[in-house]
Amino acid sequence: MHRLTLALALIIVSACAAPMGGRHSLQLEGSDDAAAATALEDYLRQAGQPVELSSDALGVFVYRRGMATLLTPVLQNEGLDRIVATRVYGPAPGRGASDLADLAARLNASLNVGVFSVEQGALAFQTQLGFVDRVSREELLALLDWLDSVEVAIATVDGDDGTLSLTWPTAPEL
């Protein structure tokens, strides 16, 4: 009986240590953000996503639907790991920093999805995906899909003002 218990314990421990379903999830532990970015880049590339490591090697640009999203892993030994997602939108022709600042204030007041700010002459949107040591491809793709939904909401708030040059031609009827 003791051997059976030991065998079952070893099977359970090895199943917990192995990646779930092979490469269906990515394990990111420790506190090395650069190593996590490289692992994230490799993981997404193997999943068929067009990606590129950022110039500082701390994030990964993911390209979808003509939009670049910067995913930056932030790991903590004793805390909640997260991936910070950033998208940047340029102003429409004839629009400037004050127009972007007004829009950022309206977006922050009406959308509870992250933080909007004006950075280097563009509107930046930043949000986070929290996880504990492991994140799946499905969760990462769901984050990107959700960011697309946020972009529709941005277009709706921007409305007739047309402050941004969005990738959506027009805001669809919601």
C-alpha positions as CSV (number, residue, x, y, z in Angstrom):
1,M,0.0,0.0,0.0
2,H,2.9,2.4,0.8
3,R,4.3,1.9,-2.7
4,L,1.0,2.6,-4.3
5,T,0.6,5.8,-2.3
6,L,4.2,6.9,-3.2
7,A,3.5,6.1,-6.9
8,L,0.3,8.1,-6.9
9,A,2.1,11.0,-5.2
10,L,4.8,11.0,-7.8
11,I,2.3,10.9,-10.7
12,I,0.4,13.9,-9.1
13,V,3.6,15.9,-8.5
14,S,4.9,15.2,-12.1
15,A,1.6,16.2,-13.6
16,C,1.7,19.5,-11.6
17,A,5.3,20.2,-12.7
18,A,4.6,19.5,-16.4
19,P,3.2,22.2,-18.6
20,M,-0.5,21.7,-19.1
21,G,-1.1,20.1,-22.4
22,G,2.5,20.6,-23.6
23,R,2.9,24.2,-24.8
24,H,-0.8,25.2,-24.1
25,S,0.4,27.4,-21.3
26,L,3.5,29.3,-20.5
27,Q,5.1,29.2,-17.1
28,L,6.7,32.5,-16.0
29,E,8.2,32.4,-12.6
30,G,10.9,34.4,-10.7
31,S,11.6,38.1,-11.3
32,D,13.6,38.2,-14.6
33,D,11.3,40.4,-16.8
34,A,13.7,40.2,-19.8
35,A,13.8,36.4,-19.7
36,A,10.0,36.4,-19.4
37,A,9.7,38.6,-22.5
38,T,11.9,36.3,-24.5
39,A,9.9,33.3,-23.3
40,L,6.7,35.1,-24.2
41,E,8.0,36.0,-27.7
42,D,9.0,32.4,-28.3
43,Y,5.7,31.1,-27.0
44,L,3.6,33.4,-29.2
45,R,5.8,32.8,-32.2
46,Q,5.3,29.0,-31.8
47,A,1.6,29.7,-31.6
48,G,1.7,31.4,-35.1
49,Q,1.4,35.0,-33.9
50,P,3.5,37.7,-35.6
51,V,5.7,39.0,-32.8
52,E,8.8,41.0,-32.3
53,L,10.9,41.6,-29.1
54,S,10.9,45.3,-28.1
55,S,14.2,47.2,-28.5
56,D,14.7,47.2,-24.7
57,A,14.0,43.4,-24.7
58,L,11.5,43.8,-21.9
59,G,8.4,43.5,-24.0
60,V,6.9,41.8,-27.0
61,F,5.1,43.6,-29.9
62,V,2.2,41.4,-31.1
63,Y,0.8,42.3,-34.5
64,R,-2.9,41.7,-35.3
65,R,-5.4,43.4,-37.6
66,G,-2.9,46.2,-38.4
67,M,-2.4,47.0,-34.7
68,A,0.7,46.6,-32.6
69,T,0.2,45.7,-29.0
70,L,3.1,45.8,-26.6
71,L,2.9,43.0,-24.0
72,T,5.3,43.5,-21.1
73,P,5.7,40.8,-18.5
74,V,6.2,42.0,-14.9
75,L,7.1,39.2,-12.6
76,Q,7.4,39.2,-8.8
77,N,8.8,36.5,-6.6
78,E,6.3,37.1,-3.9
79,G,3.3,38.7,-5.7
80,L,0.9,38.6,-8.6
81,D,2.6,38.3,-11.9
82,R,1.1,40.4,-14.7
83,I,1.4,41.2,-18.4
84,V,1.0,44.9,-19.1
85,A,-0.7,45.5,-22.4
86,T,-0.1,48.9,-24.2
87,R,-1.7,50.3,-27.4
88,V,-0.9,53.7,-28.8
89,Y,-3.1,55.7,-31.1
90,G,-2.0,58.6,-33.2
91,P,-4.1,61.8,-33.5
92,A,-6.2,62.4,-36.6
93,P,-4.9,65.1,-39.0
94,G,-5.2,68.6,-37.5
95,R,-5.5,67.3,-33.9
96,G,-2.9,68.0,-31.2
97,A,-1.9,67.3,-27.7
98,S,-4.8,69.3,-26.1
99,D,-7.3,67.4,-28.1
100,L,-5.7,64.1,-27.0
101,A,-5.6,65.2,-23.4
102,D,-9.4,66.1,-23.5
103,L,-10.1,62.7,-25.1
104,A,-8.0,60.9,-22.5
105,A,-9.9,62.6,-19.7
106,R,-13.3,61.6,-21.3
107,L,-12.1,58.0,-21.8
108,N,-10.8,57.7,-18.2
109,A,-14.2,59.1,-17.0
110,S,-16.4,56.9,-19.1
111,L,-14.5,53.6,-19.6
112,N,-13.3,51.6,-16.6
113,V,-10.9,49.4,-18.6
114,G,-7.4,50.8,-17.9
115,V,-5.5,54.1,-18.1
116,F,-5.5,56.5,-21.0
117,S,-2.8,59.1,-21.1
118,V,-1.0,61.3,-23.7
119,E,2.6,60.1,-24.4
120,Q,4.9,61.7,-27.0
121,G,2.1,63.2,-29.0
122,A,-0.2,60.1,-29.0
123,L,-2.9,58.6,-26.9
124,A,-1.6,55.6,-24.9
125,F,-3.9,53.0,-23.4
126,Q,-2.6,50.6,-20.8
127,T,-4.2,47.7,-19.0
128,Q,-3.1,44.4,-17.3
129,L,-3.6,40.7,-17.3
130,G,-2.9,39.2,-13.9
131,F,-1.9,35.6,-13.5
132,V,-0.1,33.3,-11.1
133,D,3.1,31.8,-12.7
134,R,1.2,30.4,-15.7
135,V,-0.7,32.0,-18.6
136,S,-2.3,30.2,-21.5
137,R,-2.3,31.1,-25.2
138,E,-6.1,31.3,-25.0
139,E,-5.9,33.9,-22.2
140,L,-3.4,36.0,-24.2
141,L,-5.6,35.8,-27.3
142,A,-8.6,36.7,-25.2
143,L,-6.7,39.7,-23.9
144,L,-6.0,40.8,-27.5
145,D,-9.6,40.3,-28.5
146,W,-10.7,42.3,-25.5
147,L,-8.4,45.1,-26.5
148,D,-10.1,45.2,-29.9
149,S,-13.4,45.6,-28.0
150,V,-12.0,48.4,-26.0
151,E,-10.9,50.1,-29.3
152,V,-14.5,50.0,-30.4
153,A,-15.5,51.7,-27.2
154,I,-12.8,54.3,-27.7
155,A,-14.2,55.0,-31.2
156,T,-17.7,55.4,-29.6
157,V,-16.5,57.9,-27.0
158,D,-14.4,59.8,-29.6
159,G,-17.5,59.8,-31.8
160,D,-18.0,62.7,-34.1
161,D,-15.0,64.5,-32.6
162,G,-12.7,62.3,-34.6
163,T,-9.7,63.0,-32.5
164,L,-7.9,59.7,-33.2
165,S,-6.8,57.8,-36.3
166,L,-8.2,54.5,-35.2
167,T,-7.8,51.2,-37.1
168,W,-11.6,50.7,-37.1
169,P,-13.1,52.6,-40.0
170,T,-16.0,53.8,-38.0
171,A,-17.5,52.8,-34.7
172,P,-20.0,50.0,-35.2
173,E,-23.5,50.4,-33.8
174,L,-23.5,48.9,-30.3
